[in-house]
Amino acid sequence: MDVKTTPFDAAHYLEDDEEIAYYLSEAFETGDPEYINHALGVAAKARGMTQIAKDSGVKREALYRSLSQAGNPQFTTILAVMRALGLNLKVEVCKKDVDDGQNAH
Protein backbone atom coordinates (compact mmCIF):
# COMPACT_ATOMS: atom_id res chain seq x y z
CA MET A 1 0.00 0.00 0.00
CA ASP A 2 1.45 3.33 -1.07
CA VAL A 3 1.02 6.21 1.31
CA LYS A 4 0.91 9.63 -0.27
CA THR A 5 2.11 12.54 1.79
CA THR A 6 2.34 16.23 1.15
CA PRO A 7 4.77 18.69 2.73
CA PHE A 8 3.41 20.46 5.79
CA ASP A 9 2.71 24.13 5.15
CA ALA A 10 1.87 26.17 8.24
CA ALA A 11 0.61 29.01 6.03
CA HIS A 12 -2.55 26.97 5.40
CA TYR A 13 -3.38 27.14 9.11
CA LEU A 14 -2.83 30.87 9.68
CA GLU A 15 -6.32 32.06 8.89
CA ASP A 16 -6.58 35.44 10.62
CA ASP A 17 -4.56 38.32 12.05
CA GLU A 18 -4.55 36.92 15.59
CA GLU A 19 -3.16 33.57 14.47
CA ILE A 20 -0.45 35.27 12.43
CA ALA A 21 0.44 37.54 15.36
CA TYR A 22 0.62 34.60 17.78
CA TYR A 23 2.71 32.54 15.34
CA LEU A 24 5.22 35.37 14.85
CA SER A 25 5.33 36.18 18.57
CA GLU A 26 6.28 32.60 19.31
CA ALA A 27 8.94 32.71 16.59
CA PHE A 28 10.46 35.93 17.95
CA GLU A 29 10.54 34.45 21.45
CA THR A 30 12.90 31.73 20.24
CA GLY A 31 15.54 34.34 19.42
CA ASP A 32 16.56 32.21 16.43
CA PRO A 33 17.05 34.52 13.40
CA GLU A 34 16.64 31.70 10.88
CA TYR A 35 13.40 30.55 12.46
CA ILE A 36 12.09 34.12 12.70
CA ASN A 37 12.89 34.64 9.02
CA HIS A 38 11.11 31.40 8.15
CA ALA A 39 8.08 32.40 10.21
CA LEU A 40 7.91 35.79 8.49
CA GLY A 41 7.92 33.98 5.15
CA VAL A 42 5.14 31.65 6.28
CA ALA A 43 3.06 34.59 7.55
CA ALA A 44 3.61 36.51 4.30
CA LYS A 45 2.59 33.44 2.30
CA ALA A 46 -0.52 33.02 4.46
CA ARG A 47 -1.57 36.60 3.73
CA GLY A 48 -0.53 36.42 0.09
CA MET A 49 3.01 37.20 -1.03
CA THR A 50 1.85 39.46 -3.85
CA GLN A 51 -0.23 41.57 -1.45
CA ILE A 52 2.59 41.74 1.11
CA ALA A 53 5.01 42.83 -1.63
CA LYS A 54 2.60 45.56 -2.71
CA ASP A 55 1.90 46.75 0.86
CA SER A 56 5.56 46.63 1.93
CA GLY A 57 7.02 48.26 -1.16
CA VAL A 58 9.41 45.32 -1.61
CA LYS A 59 9.46 43.59 -4.97
CA ARG A 60 7.88 40.15 -4.83
CA GLU A 61 10.99 38.38 -6.13
CA ALA A 62 13.14 40.15 -3.54
CA LEU A 63 10.65 39.22 -0.85
CA TYR A 64 10.77 35.55 -1.81
CA ARG A 65 14.59 35.67 -1.79
CA SER A 66 14.83 37.51 1.54
CA LEU A 67 12.34 35.26 3.30
CA SER A 68 13.67 32.00 1.85
CA GLN A 69 15.57 29.47 3.92
CA ALA A 70 18.87 30.88 2.65
CA GLY A 71 17.65 34.48 2.91
CA ASN A 72 19.09 37.12 5.17
CA PRO A 73 16.70 40.08 5.04
CA GLN A 74 17.72 43.56 6.01
CA PHE A 75 16.02 44.96 9.08
CA THR A 76 14.17 47.46 6.88
CA THR A 77 12.64 44.52 5.00
CA ILE A 78 11.58 42.87 8.26
CA LEU A 79 9.94 46.09 9.43
CA ALA A 80 8.22 46.59 6.07
CA VAL A 81 6.84 43.03 6.12
CA MET A 82 5.65 43.44 9.70
CA ARG A 83 3.86 46.68 8.80
CA ALA A 84 2.34 45.05 5.70
CA LEU A 85 1.04 42.29 7.96
CA GLY A 86 -0.49 44.96 10.19
CA LEU A 87 1.86 44.13 13.07
CA ASN A 88 4.33 46.06 15.24
CA LEU A 89 7.43 44.90 17.02
CA LYS A 90 7.31 45.36 20.77
CA VAL A 91 10.29 45.70 23.07
CA GLU A 92 10.08 44.32 26.57
CA VAL A 93 12.44 43.20 29.29
CA CYS A 94 13.57 39.59 28.92
CA LYS A 95 11.97 37.20 31.35
CA LYS A 96 15.32 35.70 32.26
CA ASP A 97 17.50 37.20 35.00
CA VAL A 98 18.04 40.76 33.77
CA ASP A 99 20.86 41.48 36.23
CA ASP A 100 23.46 39.25 34.62
CA GLY A 101 26.18 41.87 34.64
CA GLN A 102 25.22 43.37 31.29
CA ASN A 103 23.20 46.16 32.84
CA ALA A 104 26.14 47.84 34.54
CA HIS A 105 26.50 51.53 33.71
N, C-alpha and C positions, 0 to 999 in steps of 0.2 A: 504494500500500500504506500503510495507516494503522498507525502505531506507537503502541501504548498504553504509557504510562508511569505510574508511581505515584510520589508523593513519597517520598524517602528518609527513613527513620525509624530512627535509630541505636538506639532503645530495643529494636527487634526483635533486635539483635545482642548485647545485654548480658544474657547468660544466667546468670551467677553472680556471687557477691560479689567475686571477684577481678577480673573484667572491669569491674564497676562501679567498684571502687576504682582500677583503673588508668586508666579513662576520666576519672574526676574528678581524679585526680592530674595527669594531663596538662593538663586544663582549668585547674587552679589554677596550674600552672607558667607559663601564658601571662600571668597577671597581668591579664587582661582581664575586668573585672567582668561585662560583658554575656555573654561567652562562658561564664564560670563559672556564671552564673545559668541560662543555657540548658542547660548540661551537668547541673546539678542537676535541672532539669525533666525531662530525658531519663532520668536515672537513676531519678527518682521514678516516671516512667511505666513504665519497665522493671520495676520492683518491683511496681507497682500503686498508682496515685494514692490510691485509697480506703484501702488498707492504710497507706500512708505518712501520710495525714491522721490516721488513727486512732492510729498509733504516735507521731506527733509532737505530737498535741494541737492541730493547726491544722486549721480547717475546710477541707474539700475545695475549696470554691469559692475561699476565700482562698488556698489553696495554688496552684490553677490561676492565679489572678491574679498572685500574687507571682512565680511561676516562668515567667510568660509572657514573650514577647519584650519587651513594654513594662513588665514588672514591675520592681520595685525592692524586693526583700525586706529586711526588717530583719535585723540580724545574729542576733537570737534565732530567727528563722525558719530561717535557714541552719543554725544549730547544731541546731535541732530536727529538721530534715530529715536532716542528717548522722547524728545519733543514731538516727533511725528506719531509716536505711539500714544501721546497724550499723558506722558509720565514725567516726573521730576526725580532727580537724585536727591537724597536726603542724607545729611551728615549727622551722625550721632556718636556718642562716646561708645567705644567697644565695651562689650559685656565682660571681657576678661579683666584681670587685674590691671587697672590703668596706671598704678604707681609702680612701674617696673623699671624705674630709673631713666626712662626716656622723657619724663615730664620735667626734669630739672631745668631751672632757668639759668 
